Amino acid sequence: MTSVPIETVAPVTLEITQISAPQSAFITTTKPNPQDYKDAIRTSLRASTLDAVFAAVFGVATGGILLSNFLLELGASPVVFGMLSSIPMLVNLVQPLGALLSERSSSRFQYSLKTHGIARLLWLILGFSIITSTWIGISSEQLIVLTLLVVLFSGLLGGLGSASWLSWLATIVPRRLRGRYFGLRNSAASLTNLLCVPLAGLAVSHWYGGTLQGYGIILFAAIACGIISICCQYFQIDMNPALQNSSLVKYQQNSESAVTTNEKTITVTQITSPPNEFASIWNNWNFLRFLLYFGLWMLAFNISAPFFNFYMLDQLHLDVSCVTLYGSLQAGASMLLIVLWGKLADKIGNRRILMLVGIFVALTPLLWLGVSADSWNIWLWLPLLHIFTGGTLAAIDLCNNNLQLAIAPLKNQSIYFAIASAVAGFSGALGTTIGGFIAQFAGQGALLGLFALSSLCRLAAILPLIFVKE
């Protein structure tokens, strides 16, 4: 595994070599070989793409339609499905703690191995329980409880490692390539989902031992892919966050210096950081403005997002196969357009795309107000609506992620990512809860009113983005 050390040197001999200015700064005492760094970066990007592909296979079995169908076969109640939807959002609240722990570790890879690796191995407990349930007498209710516990604890471990993983990737991916690279990476993951979901569904439904056993077999295969995903991270350039942060603190000064690299001369602004990791965050007004936007957006978006499928199934009485087809069209549009959005973001910036495309995403719920169950809506309007939604949401997801990478400083970067994820998780869960209460107690036409409310809230949420500097 390639490592990038940060060595202790005298201030007069300090040399800063930047691979992806200004985020990926590596401090050395000798002039590095540029080709070695380029080769290491290329290897890291390929490994990260493979990591995304195998992680997508793992996610196919541990979330989404396959896990929901498994719980449905066990006779799970709507309350269980509500808990299943809220757990992934709420576990983000532990990300600040995970960021603090990761900054005190000595290796990003080792920390990821302990968090994400153990989180994925926990699913083996559920897999063995499913396969042996008929032999040792595990009831359906016990399997439901066990499933929720595995989802909870694996989510908590994943939450502890997510901010560190994102900070690690932020230092590896060159800034000028972030839009294109993450677009390609997400597109590869989306393609994997499109291929694996129907294949896994067929395998589960046609398994000779029944659908429950079929899901257990698919789960074991997915866990194996999840472990391979972690192994791919071994080939990424490793980082020592503790050594990196201590070196930055030692050499940061209230000055501005010009640093010459092999390719160009750049300007590096060095500002002394407070000893408290959180103190710099509360003084970073640009990041706080981004948090305000991100929190309001997740709240407004999730007021209506979980209820579009419910509206088609419950109000329009569409067949589940039609709803699944619409979901595939949406995923396909996202996969095809996300690479284009990435290239455009590299040219004009993420904030501009978020403001422009955000208006279209904000108005999307209003397009549902005239939808009915006639053939014109079923075969033309709803497919076009889902294709439009997939294409626009791809831009929002990609640029929100890239904007975080752009505005978070290098020092204690994972803590910034963790706080953003915690705010997003809490706001998203709150939005889902508000939408659920409105949909349940507001009476006839509540869902249409919910869509209109979400549209207005989404438009309002874009306003703080005007004051965010990329």
C-alpha positions as CSV (number, residue, x, y, z in Angstrom):
1,M,0.0,0.0,0.0
2,T,1.4,3.4,-1.0
3,S,1.8,5.9,1.9
4,V,2.5,9.6,1.8
5,P,4.4,10.5,5.0
6,I,4.6,14.0,6.5
7,E,8.1,14.5,7.8
8,T,9.3,16.9,10.4
9,V,11.7,19.5,9.0
10,A,13.0,22.9,9.8
11,P,10.7,25.7,8.6
12,V,13.3,27.2,6.2
13,T,13.5,23.9,4.3
14,L,9.8,23.3,4.1
15,E,8.6,22.3,0.6
16,I,5.0,21.8,-0.3
17,T,4.3,19.6,-3.3
18,Q,0.7,19.7,-4.4
19,I,-0.9,17.1,-6.5
20,S,-4.4,18.6,-6.6
21,A,-4.2,22.1,-5.3
22,P,-5.2,23.2,-2.9
23,Q,-6.8,20.2,-1.2
24,S,-4.2,17.5,-1.6
25,A,-1.1,18.9,0.0
26,F,1.8,16.6,0.9
27,I,4.8,17.9,2.9
28,T,8.2,16.4,2.1
29,T,11.8,17.4,2.6
30,T,13.0,16.2,-0.8
31,K,11.7,16.9,-4.3
32,P,9.4,14.0,-5.3
33,N,9.2,12.3,-8.6
34,P,6.1,13.7,-10.3
35,Q,5.6,10.5,-12.3
36,D,5.5,8.3,-9.2
37,Y,2.8,10.6,-7.7
38,K,0.8,10.5,-10.9
39,D,1.0,6.7,-11.1
40,A,-0.1,6.4,-7.4
41,I,-3.0,8.7,-8.1
42,R,-4.1,6.8,-11.2
43,T,-3.9,3.5,-9.2
44,S,-5.9,5.0,-6.4
45,L,-8.7,6.3,-8.7
46,R,-9.0,2.9,-10.4
47,A,-9.2,1.2,-7.0
48,S,-11.8,3.6,-5.8
49,T,-13.9,3.0,-8.9
50,L,-13.8,-0.8,-8.3
51,D,-14.6,-0.1,-4.7
52,A,-17.8,1.7,-5.8
53,V,-18.8,-1.2,-8.1
54,F,-18.4,-3.9,-5.5
55,A,-20.0,-1.7,-2.8
56,A,-23.0,-1.2,-5.1
57,V,-23.4,-5.0,-5.3
58,F,-23.3,-5.1,-1.5
59,G,-25.9,-2.4,-1.3
60,V,-28.3,-4.3,-3.6
61,A,-28.9,-7.0,-1.1
62,T,-28.6,-5.0,2.1
63,G,-31.0,-2.2,1.1
64,G,-33.7,-1.3,-1.4
65,I,-36.2,-3.6,-2.9
66,L,-34.6,-6.9,-2.0
67,L,-34.5,-6.1,1.8
68,S,-38.0,-4.7,1.7
69,N,-39.3,-7.8,-0.1
70,F,-37.6,-10.0,2.5
71,L,-39.3,-8.2,5.3
72,L,-42.6,-8.3,3.5
73,E,-42.3,-12.0,3.1
74,L,-41.8,-12.2,6.9
75,G,-45.0,-10.2,7.4
76,A,-43.4,-7.0,8.6
77,S,-45.8,-4.1,9.6
78,P,-45.7,-0.6,8.2
79,V,-44.0,0.6,11.4
80,V,-41.1,-1.7,10.6
81,F,-40.8,-0.2,7.1
82,G,-40.8,3.2,8.7
83,M,-38.0,2.3,11.0
84,L,-36.1,0.8,8.1
85,S,-36.3,4.2,6.2
86,S,-35.4,6.3,9.2
87,I,-32.4,4.4,10.5
88,P,-30.0,5.3,7.6
89,M,-30.8,9.0,8.2
90,L,-30.5,8.9,12.0
91,V,-27.2,7.1,12.1
92,N,-25.6,10.1,10.4
93,L,-25.8,11.8,13.8
94,V,-22.7,9.7,15.0
95,Q,-20.6,11.0,12.1
96,P,-19.0,13.9,14.2
97,L,-17.9,11.4,16.8
98,G,-16.5,9.2,14.0
99,A,-14.6,12.2,12.5
100,L,-13.0,13.0,15.8
101,L,-11.9,9.3,16.2
102,S,-10.6,9.2,12.7
103,E,-8.5,12.3,13.1
104,R,-6.7,10.6,16.0
105,S,-6.0,7.5,14.0
106,S,-2.8,6.7,12.1
107,S,-4.2,5.3,8.9
108,R,-7.3,6.1,6.8
109,F,-7.3,2.6,5.5
110,Q,-7.0,0.9,8.9
111,Y,-9.8,3.1,10.2
112,S,-12.0,2.2,7.3
113,L,-11.2,-1.5,7.8
114,K,-12.4,-1.3,11.4
115,T,-15.6,0.6,10.7
116,H,-16.9,-0.4,7.3
117,G,-15.3,-3.9,7.4
118,I,-16.9,-4.9,10.7
119,A,-20.2,-3.2,9.5
120,R,-20.3,-5.5,6.5
121,L,-19.3,-8.6,8.4
122,L,-22.3,-8.1,10.8
123,W,-24.6,-9.1,7.9
124,L,-23.2,-12.6,8.2
125,I,-25.2,-13.0,11.4
126,L,-28.4,-12.3,9.4
127,G,-27.3,-14.6,6.6
128,F,-26.6,-17.5,8.8
129,S,-29.9,-17.0,10.7
130,I,-31.9,-17.0,7.5
131,I,-30.2,-20.2,6.2
132,T,-30.6,-22.1,9.5
133,S,-33.9,-20.6,10.6
134,T,-35.9,-23.8,9.7
135,W,-33.4,-26.0,11.5
136,I,-33.0,-24.1,14.8
137,G,-36.5,-22.7,14.9
138,I,-36.1,-18.9,14.4
139,S,-39.5,-17.3,14.0
140,S,-40.4,-14.6,11.5
141,E,-40.7,-12.0,14.3
142,Q,-37.2,-12.8,15.5
143,L,-35.8,-12.5,12.0
144,I,-37.5,-9.1,11.7
145,V,-36.0,-7.9,15.0
146,L,-32.6,-9.3,14.0
147,T,-32.8,-7.6,10.6
148,L,-33.5,-4.2,12.2
149,L,-30.7,-4.7,14.7
150,V,-28.2,-5.5,12.0
151,V,-29.3,-2.5,9.9
152,L,-28.9,-0.3,13.0
153,F,-25.5,-1.4,14.2
154,S,-24.0,-1.7,10.7
155,G,-25.4,1.7,10.0
156,L,-23.8,3.1,13.2
157,L,-20.4,1.6,12.3
158,G,-20.7,2.9,8.7
159,G,-21.6,6.4,10.1
160,L,-18.5,6.4,12.2
161,G,-16.4,5.7,9.1
162,S,-18.2,7.8,6.4
163,A,-16.6,11.2,7.1
164,S,-13.1,9.7,7.2
165,W,-13.6,7.9,3.9
166,L,-14.9,11.0,2.2
167,S,-12.0,13.1,3.6
168,W,-9.6,10.4,2.4
169,L,-11.1,10.4,-1.1
170,A,-11.0,14.2,-1.2
171,T,-7.2,14.3,-0.8
172,I,-6.8,11.7,-3.5
173,V,-9.0,13.0,-6.3
174,P,-7.4,16.1,-8.1
175,R,-9.6,19.1,-7.7
176,R,-9.8,19.8,-11.5
177,L,-11.0,16.3,-12.1
178,R,-13.5,15.9,-9.3
179,G,-16.7,16.5,-11.3
180,R,-15.7,14.1,-14.1
181,Y,-14.3,11.5,-11.8
182,F,-17.2,11.3,-9.4
183,G,-19.5,11.4,-12.3
184,L,-17.8,8.4,-13.8
185,R,-17.6,6.6,-10.4
186,N,-21.3,7.2,-9.7
187,S,-22.2,6.1,-13.2
188,A,-20.3,2.8,-12.7
189,A,-22.2,2.2,-9.5
190,S,-25.5,3.1,-11.1
191,L,-24.9,0.7,-13.9
192,T,-24.0,-2.1,-11.4
193,N,-27.3,-1.5,-9.7
194,L,-29.3,-1.6,-12.9
195,L,-27.7,-4.9,-13.8
196,C,-27.7,-6.6,-10.4
197,V,-31.1,-5.7,-9.1
198,P,-33.2,-7.6,-11.7
199,L,-30.7,-10.5,-11.7
200,A,-30.8,-10.8,-7.9
201,G,-34.6,-10.4,-8.0
202,L,-34.9,-13.3,-10.4
203,A,-32.5,-15.4,-8.4
204,V,-34.5,-14.8,-5.2
205,S,-37.9,-15.4,-6.7
206,H,-36.9,-18.7,-8.5
207,W,-34.7,-20.2,-5.8
208,Y,-35.7,-23.8,-5.3
209,G,-35.6,-23.5,-1.5
210,G,-38.0,-20.5,-1.4
211,T,-37.6,-16.8,-1.5
212,L,-36.3,-16.5,2.0
213,Q,-33.5,-18.9,1.4
214,G,-32.8,-17.3,-1.9
215,Y,-32.4,-14.0,-0.2
216,G,-29.9,-15.6,2.2
217,I,-27.8,-16.9,-0.6
218,I,-27.8,-13.5,-2.4
219,L,-26.9,-11.9,0.9
220,F,-23.8,-14.1,1.3
221,A,-22.7,-13.2,-2.3
222,A,-23.2,-9.5,-1.5
223,I,-21.2,-9.7,1.7
224,A,-18.3,-11.3,-0.3
225,C,-18.5,-8.3,-2.7
226,G,-18.5,-5.9,0.2
227,I,-15.3,-7.4,1.6
228,I,-13.7,-7.2,-1.9
229,S,-14.8,-3.5,-1.9
230,I,-12.8,-2.9,1.3
231,C,-9.8,-4.8,-0.1
232,C,-9.8,-2.4,-3.1
233,Q,-9.2,0.5,-0.7
234,Y,-5.8,-1.1,0.1
235,F,-4.5,0.0,-3.2
236,Q,-5.4,3.7,-2.6
237,I,-2.8,6.1,-1.3
238,D,-3.1,5.9,2.5
239,M,-3.2,8.9,4.8
240,N,-2.1,9.5,8.3
241,P,-4.6,12.1,9.6
242,A,-3.0,12.5,13.0
243,L,0.5,13.2,11.6
244,Q,-0.9,15.3,8.8
245,N,-2.9,17.6,11.1
246,S,0.0,18.0,13.6
247,S,2.4,19.0,10.8
248,L,-0.1,21.5,9.4
249,V,-0.6,23.1,12.8
250,K,3.2,23.4,13.3
251,Y,3.9,25.1,10.1
252,Q,0.8,27.2,9.5
253,Q,1.4,31.0,9.9
254,N,-0.5,34.1,9.3
255,S,1.1,34.8,5.9
256,E,0.7,34.2,2.2
257,S,3.4,32.6,0.2
258,A,3.9,31.6,-3.4
259,V,4.7,27.9,-3.9
260,T,6.2,26.7,-7.1
261,T,5.4,23.2,-8.4
262,N,6.6,21.3,-11.4
263,E,3.5,22.5,-13.4
264,K,2.6,26.0,-12.2
265,T,2.9,28.5,-9.5
266,I,0.0,28.7,-7.0
267,T,-0.7,30.8,-4.0
268,V,-1.2,29.1,-0.6
269,T,-2.9,31.0,2.2
270,Q,-1.8,29.7,5.6
271,I,-3.9,30.6,8.6
272,T,-3.2,29.5,12.1
273,S,-6.0,27.0,13.2
274,P,-7.5,27.0,16.7
275,P,-6.6,24.0,18.9
276,N,-10.2,23.0,19.2
277,E,-11.4,21.1,16.2
278,F,-14.9,22.5,16.3
279,A,-13.9,26.1,17.0
280,S,-12.7,26.7,13.4
281,I,-16.1,25.4,12.1
282,W,-18.1,27.9,14.0
283,N,-15.8,30.7,12.7
284,N,-16.1,29.4,9.1
285,W,-19.1,31.5,7.9
286,N,-19.0,30.1,4.4
287,F,-19.3,26.5,5.7
288,L,-22.1,27.6,8.1
289,R,-24.0,29.1,5.1
290,F,-23.6,25.9,3.3
291,L,-24.9,24.0,6.3
292,L,-28.0,26.2,6.4
293,Y,-28.7,25.5,2.7
294,F,-28.0,21.8,3.0
295,G,-30.2,21.3,6.1
296,L,-33.1,23.3,4.6
297,W,-32.8,21.4,1.3
298,M,-32.8,18.0,2.9
299,L,-35.8,19.0,5.0
300,A,-37.7,20.4,2.1
301,F,-36.8,17.5,-0.3
302,N,-37.8,14.7,2.1
303,I,-41.2,16.3,2.9
304,S,-42.5,14.7,-0.3
305,A,-39.7,12.4,-1.7
306,P,-40.9,9.2,0.1
307,F,-44.5,9.6,-1.0
308,F,-44.4,9.6,-4.8
309,N,-44.3,5.8,-5.0
310,F,-47.0,5.7,-2.3
311,Y,-49.2,8.1,-4.3
312,M,-48.9,5.9,-7.5
313,L,-49.7,2.7,-5.6
314,D,-52.3,3.9,-3.2
315,Q,-54.0,6.8,-5.0
316,L,-53.6,5.9,-8.6
317,H,-53.8,2.1,-8.0
318,L,-50.9,1.3,-10.4
319,D,-49.4,-2.1,-10.6
320,V,-46.1,-2.6,-8.7
321,S,-44.5,-3.6,-12.0
322,C,-45.2,-0.2,-13.5
323,V,-43.8,1.6,-10.5
324,T,-40.6,-0.6,-10.7
325,L,-40.3,0.2,-14.4
326,Y,-40.5,4.0,-13.6
327,G,-37.8,3.5,-11.0
328,S,-35.5,1.8,-13.6
329,L,-36.1,4.7,-16.0
330,Q,-35.1,7.2,-13.4
331,A,-32.0,5.3,-12.5
332,G,-31.0,4.9,-16.1
333,A,-31.4,8.7,-16.7
334,S,-29.2,9.4,-13.7
335,M,-26.6,7.0,-14.9
336,L,-26.4,8.5,-18.4
337,L,-26.4,12.2,-17.4
338,I,-24.2,12.2,-14.3
339,V,-21.0,12.0,-16.3
340,L,-22.2,15.1,-18.3
341,W,-23.1,16.9,-15.1
342,G,-19.6,16.1,-13.8
343,K,-17.8,17.6,-16.8
344,L,-20.1,20.7,-16.7
345,A,-19.4,21.2,-13.0
346,D,-15.6,21.2,-13.7
347,K,-16.2,24.0,-16.2
348,I,-18.7,26.3,-14.5
349,G,-18.7,25.3,-10.9
350,N,-21.0,23.2,-8.7
351,R,-22.8,26.2,-7.0
352,R,-24.2,27.5,-10.3
353,I,-25.5,24.1,-11.3
354,L,-27.1,23.6,-7.9
355,M,-28.9,27.0,-8.2
356,L,-30.1,26.4,-11.7
357,V,-31.0,22.7,-11.6
358,G,-32.3,23.2,-8.0
359,I,-35.1,25.4,-9.4
360,F,-36.2,22.6,-11.7
361,V,-36.1,20.0,-8.9
362,A,-38.1,22.4,-6.7
363,L,-40.8,22.7,-9.3
364,T,-40.9,18.9,-10.0
365,P,-43.5,18.1,-7.2
366,L,-45.9,20.5,-8.9
367,L,-45.8,18.4,-12.0
368,W,-47.5,15.6,-10.1
369,L,-50.6,17.7,-9.3
370,G,-52.4,16.8,-12.6
371,V,-51.4,13.1,-12.8
372,S,-54.2,10.6,-13.1
373,A,-54.5,6.9,-13.9
374,D,-55.4,7.3,-17.6
375,S,-53.3,5.7,-20.3
376,W,-51.8,9.1,-21.4
377,N,-50.3,9.6,-17.9
378,I,-49.3,6.0,-17.4
379,W,-47.5,5.4,-20.7
380,L,-46.1,8.9,-21.5
381,W,-46.3,11.5,-18.7
382,L,-45.1,9.4,-15.8
383,P,-42.2,7.9,-17.7
384,L,-41.1,11.3,-18.9
385,L,-41.5,12.7,-15.3
386,H,-39.2,10.0,-13.9
387,I,-36.6,10.4,-16.6
388,F,-36.6,14.2,-15.8
389,T,-36.3,13.5,-12.1
390,G,-33.4,11.1,-12.5
391,G,-31.5,13.5,-14.7
392,T,-31.9,16.5,-12.4
393,L,-31.3,14.7,-9.1
394,A,-28.1,13.3,-10.5
395,A,-26.8,16.9,-10.8
396,I,-28.0,17.8,-7.3
397,D,-26.4,14.7,-5.6
398,L,-23.1,15.1,-7.5
399,C,-22.7,18.9,-7.0
400,N,-23.8,18.8,-3.3
401,N,-21.0,16.3,-2.7
402,N,-18.4,18.2,-4.7
403,L,-19.3,21.6,-3.1
404,Q,-18.6,20.0,0.3
405,L,-15.2,19.0,-0.9
406,A,-14.5,22.4,-2.3
407,I,-15.3,24.5,0.8
408,A,-14.1,22.3,3.6
409,P,-10.5,23.1,4.6
410,L,-7.8,20.5,4.6
411,K,-7.2,20.4,8.3
412,N,-9.8,18.2,10.2
413,Q,-11.7,17.9,6.9
414,S,-13.5,14.8,8.0
415,I,-15.1,16.7,10.9
416,Y,-16.6,19.2,8.4
417,F,-18.0,16.3,6.4
418,A,-19.4,14.6,9.5
419,I,-21.2,17.7,10.7
420,A,-22.7,18.2,7.2
421,S,-23.9,14.6,7.1
422,A,-25.3,14.8,10.6
423,V,-27.3,18.0,9.7
424,A,-28.5,16.3,6.5
425,G,-29.6,13.1,8.4
426,F,-31.5,15.0,11.1
427,S,-33.1,17.3,8.6
428,G,-34.1,14.5,6.2
429,A,-35.6,12.4,9.0
430,L,-37.5,15.5,10.2
431,G,-38.8,16.2,6.7
432,T,-40.0,12.6,6.3
433,T,-41.7,12.8,9.7
434,I,-43.5,16.0,8.9
435,G,-44.6,14.7,5.5
436,G,-45.9,11.5,7.1
437,F,-48.0,13.4,9.6
438,I,-49.4,15.6,6.9
439,A,-50.2,12.6,4.6
440,Q,-51.8,10.7,7.4
441,F,-53.9,13.3,9.2
442,A,-54.7,16.0,6.6
443,G,-57.5,14.1,5.0
444,Q,-58.5,13.9,1.3
445,G,-56.0,15.5,-1.1
446,A,-53.3,15.6,1.6
447,L,-50.6,14.2,-0.7
448,L,-51.3,16.8,-3.4
449,G,-51.0,19.6,-0.8
450,L,-47.9,17.9,0.5
451,F,-46.3,18.1,-3.0
452,A,-47.2,21.8,-3.3
453,L,-45.7,22.5,0.2
454,S,-42.5,20.7,-0.6
455,S,-42.1,22.7,-3.8
456,L,-42.4,26.0,-2.0
457,C,-39.9,24.8,0.7
458,R,-37.4,23.6,-1.9
459,L,-37.4,27.0,-3.6
460,A,-36.9,28.7,-0.3
461,A,-34.0,26.4,0.6
462,I,-32.0,27.5,-2.5
463,L,-31.7,31.1,-1.2
464,P,-28.8,30.5,1.2
465,L,-26.8,29.0,-1.6
466,I,-26.6,32.5,-3.1
467,F,-24.2,33.5,-0.3
468,V,-22.0,30.4,-0.4
469,K,-18.6,30.9,-2.0
470,E,-17.1,28.0,-3.9
